[in-house]
């Protein structure tokens, strides 16, 4: 049982309840890491124990990323008890994990392991729930999760764009606030771009080119959107393909496709992989890995 320090700070009562339920139902070794190195070390030294993460989506992503880099992800079933603000645990809920602490802890004890697809990119990054381009409206700093101001920052590992610290430094928050004020004073308000010029290919089929601006690109592993194409659906395990939805400026009908590999290229762009912002890059390819990881979910 690995308990994210942000969860201990944000909602110690929920952490205590989760610990009580889990320890009452099974033998558990409790790990309280103070940084990403200790978090990774706890996972590496788990032996035959099943890893259970108590924390938000960033903690879940970090755990899955460590197991992926160690090439042990396919042999391990991951369990999570979501603790954090509602938007900070949205991915866990989307994957099917119960929102309530007690229900999620009982799922860890009594649930079933189910295979799920994920996306990997050409830099060995992962996407569990969904990929979005552009990454947001310009209000969130790269590598941070736009949680409530009072919520503690989630765990950050090297390469996630947040530096080496486990919590986001207060100085960075202050600098961001000062930069925003300076931009407003200079009359340089940030606005959502009317369209981004990107070349998008799905399994080699051209969906958009640089002369066709796009409003948004969404890629979800194992999902199927509705008939209107307005949503990319929920992630899961399916036919080894991802749902690709391309929105164009002006409200035109979204362009949809299903593909195993999606390549996006163009002028420097950022993207949001679950709760983590990546880039800027000029080209990146994401590939579906069918049934690449196992998550404990409620029994059907």
N, C-alpha and C positions, 0 to 999 in steps of 0.2 A: 504494500500500500504506500504510494508516493503522494504526499500531500503538498500541493503547490503553496509556496509562501504567500502568494497574493490571496489565495482562498482563506488562509489562516487569518490574514489581516482584514479581508472584506467581510467575512461571515464566519466567525469562529464558532458560533452556535451550530450552524449547519455542518461544519467540519466535525464537531464533537458528536452530533447525531449520527453522521455517516460512520465514524469510527466505532461507535457503540453497536450499531446494527451489524456491521461487518465482523467485528471481533466476537460478537455473540453467536454468529452463525458459522464461523470458520476460523481456523488458526491464521493469524496474520502477523507479518513483520511490518512495523510502521517506520517509514523513512520520512524525515523532515529536512529536505535539502535546502540549503541557503543560496544556491546558485546553480546555473546550468551544468557545471561540471559534476556537482554532487548528484544532480538529478540523473544525468547520464550514467554516472557510476552506479547508482542504485539499480537502474535497469539492467546494467551489464552484470551485476552480481546477484541477480534474482534467483539464479539456480533453476529449480523446477517450479518455482512459484509463478503464479499468474499475475502479471502486472495490473494493478488497479490505480487509476489516477483520480485523485480528488482535486478538482480545480476547474478552470474555464477552458474555452476552446483552444486558447494558445498553449495551455499545458498539455491538452490532448494532442495537438499537432506536434508539439515538441517531442512527446513520447513516441508517437508513430514515426517521426522523422529519425529519431535515434535508432529505433529498431530497423528502419529501412536502410540506413547507412551501414548498420552492422550485418545486413542481409539476413536478418532473423525474423522479419515481419511475417512471412508466410507461415512460420512455425509457431507463432505466439497468438493467443487470443487476448485482446486488449479490453479492459473494462474501465468505465468512467462513471464517477458520480459528479454531475455538474454542480459547481458552486461559483456563483458570481452574478453580476447584473444580467438582466434578461438578454440584452444584446450581446453580452460576452459569452453566453452559452447557447446562442441560436443554432450553431452548427450541430452541437450534441442533440438538440431537440429535433433538428431536421433529419439527423441520422436515425432517429427512433428511440433515443434514450429518454426515459421519463424525466419530466422537469422537477418533480418533487424529490427531496433528498431521501426520504425513507423509501419511496418507490424505486428510485434509482439504485439505492444500496441493496434492496431486496432483489432487484434484477441481476446485480452482480452475483448474488448467491444462487438464485434459482433460474436465471435466464438461459437462453441458448446462444451458442456462438454461431454467428452468421457471416458468410463471406461478403465482402464489399469491394467494389471496384475503386480504383483511385487513378489520378493522373500523375505521371512523372514528367519532368521537363529535361531539357538537354544540359541543365546544370545540376542535376540530381535532386531538384526540389520536388515537393509533393503537393497535391491538391486533393483533399478529402471530400469536400462538399461542392465547391464551385469556384470557377475562375471568372473574373469580371475585368473588362477593359472598357473605358479607363477605370482606374482604381477607386474613384469617388468624385466628390464635388470640389476637391481642393482644400477641404477644411481639415483633413487628417494628414499628419506627417507620415512620410514613408516609413514603414516598419513598425508603426504603432497601431493600436486598435482604438477606434473612436468610441470608447466607453464613457460612462457618466463621469463628470469631473471629480466626484468624490471617490470613485472606485480606484483601487490601487492598480498600478500597471501590471500586465501579465508578464510571464517569464519571457525573456528574450535571449536568443542564442546567437552566437556569431554567425553572420550570413543572413539573419532575418532583418537586417537593416537598423537594428536598435543598439548596436555596439555591444560591449562586453557585459554591461550591468544587467542584473536580474530584474531590478525595478527601474522604471524610467526616471532619470535624475530630475530633481525639481528645477535645476538650472535650465534644462532643455525646455521644460514647460514654460518657464519665464521668458526664455529667448523667443519661443514661438508666439507668446502673447505680445511681446514687444514688436516683433516683426509684423504681426497682424495690425497693430495700432499704427505702425509706421506706414504700412501700405495704405491704410484708410486715409491717413493724413495727407499722403501724396496723391490721393485720388486714384489709386491703383487697386480697385476692388477685384477680387477673384470672381470669375464667372465660369459657368460650365461652357465648354467649347461647343459651338453649334455642330461640330462634326470633326472626327479625327480621320486622317487619311492613312489607311492601313491596307495592306495586302493580306487577305485571309484565304488560306487553303485548307480544305478538309479532305484528307486522303488524296491529295493531289488535285482535287477539283477546286477551281477558283470560285470563291463566293463573293469576294469584293476586291477591287484593285485600288491603287493610289488615287485614281481619278474619281472614286466613288466614296465620299466621306461616310463614315459610320458613326452612329450615336453611341452604341454600346454593343459589346460582344460578350456573350455568356456561354460558358462550357461547363457541363455538369456530367460527371462520369456515371454511366448506367441509368440515366434518367430519360424520361420521355415527357415532352411538353404537351400541353393541351392542344386541341384542334386549332385554336386561334393563334398559337405560337407565342403568346404573351408571357409565358413563364417557362423556365427551363426545367421545371419539375424538381423532384427530390432525388438525391443520389442514392445509389443502391448497387445491386449486382444484377446484371442482365446479359445482353448478348455481346459484351466486350466492346461496346461502342459508347460514345459520349453524345449527348444532345448539344448541338451548336445552334445558338440563336443570334442572329445579327440584326440589330435595329438600325434603321436609317433615319436621318433627320427628316422632319416633316410628317411623322406619324404614319408612314407607309407600312404596309403589312410586313412583319418581320420575316426574314429569310431563315429557314430552318434546314438543318442537315444532321445526319448521324454519321460519325466517323470514328476511326480508331486513332488517327493522328491529326492534330490541328496545328498549323504553322501560321504565325502572325509576324509580319515584318513591316517596317516603315520607319519614319522619323522616331527619334527616341520616345518611347512610351513606357508608362508604368502599368502595372496590373495588380489586382488583389486576388491572392490565392487564399481562400477562406478568410482568415482575419489578418493576414500578413501581406503587406504591400511590397512588391518587388520591382526591380528596374532602377533607372531606365535602361532599356535594351533596344536594340534595333531589329532583332529577330529572336524568336523563341518558338520551340516546338513542344507541344504537350502530347503525350501518348497514353492511351488507356492501358492500365494493367488489370486485367479481369481477375476478380476474386483475390486481389493481392494482399488483403488484410482481413482479420477477423475481429468482430466487435460483439460483445455480449449484449443482447437485446431481449426484451420481454418475449416469453413464449407465445406462440400464436394459438 
